[in-house]
Amino acid sequence: MDDYEELLAEQEEEQLAEALADEHQAELEVQLEQDEQPPQIDEPPETKKLKRDLQREALVRLENAARTTADFQNVVAWWNRLDSNRERRERYHEVSRSGLDIPLDYGAKPDGEVIPYDVNDVLIKQIRKGDYIDAIFQCPFEINELVTDGDLSEILNNLSDDHKEIIFNNIVRRVSTKVLAAVRKQSDRNIRKVRATALNKIQTNLLPILKKRSDKELPLTLRERDFLDKNITALDDDKDS
């Protein structure tokens, strides 16, 4: 478990370092652009407002008087200049942080929506409600304790430790096969092959149990009934052989 957590932590640190580097580069570009600008004369607010009003009226008159292609090109050039000035002022006052409201320097999680970032995690929500069962058995070798069906729990308990580890981390914890392969020093193809073997073993052992329940007219979920309908032929072929 520690290996997976360390690898995920390393990936987060690398992403954070790249984002910080991009942010610092943007800050440097803004600073260089400011250095190249001529010094601005500090004017009273009334004078600035008067200039803006005069420029707005001049632009309106220019738009209303436009008739030829050259006139419209002049209007477009004026609007482009205004947009360029606006974007420059925005760059001077703020540096984009990939949509984040919190500076990366503060250690904010790149995908965090609230503080603390894990407040929306399923296990954290269960713990806050006093439901500790899933948190206690959050372990690959006790994966059988995470299901309520007794037969399925026994099937999972009889899996090898290797199969339990891959099924738990890939399906329960949603760790990708590439990350698992890097931690276990195996190929991604090998991880997917072992996962397929483990799932096939689970389905093979579960199929006769569901068939027996169906024969006894015991209730089945829609997914269990669908699984049984799709694989009942294979079960009958095994009996005939």
JOFEN-V692302 format. One line per field, one symbol per residue. psi: psi as a letter, one per 30 degrees, with the letter a starting at -180 (. if undefined). A space follows every 10 residues. Layout:
# JOFEN-V692302
psi->???
This chain:
# JOFEN-V692302
psi->eeeeeeeeee eeeeeeeeee eeeeeeeeee eeeeefklkk kjlleeeeee eeeeeeeeee eeeefkelee eeeeeeeeee eeeeeeeeee eefkkkhhfk fkkfffgkke gkflklfgfg keeeeeeffg jfeeeegike ggfffflfke eeeeeeffll eeeeeeeeee eefhklfeee eeefhlleee eeeeeeeeee eeeeffefee eeeeeghkkk leeeeeeeef geeeeeeeee .
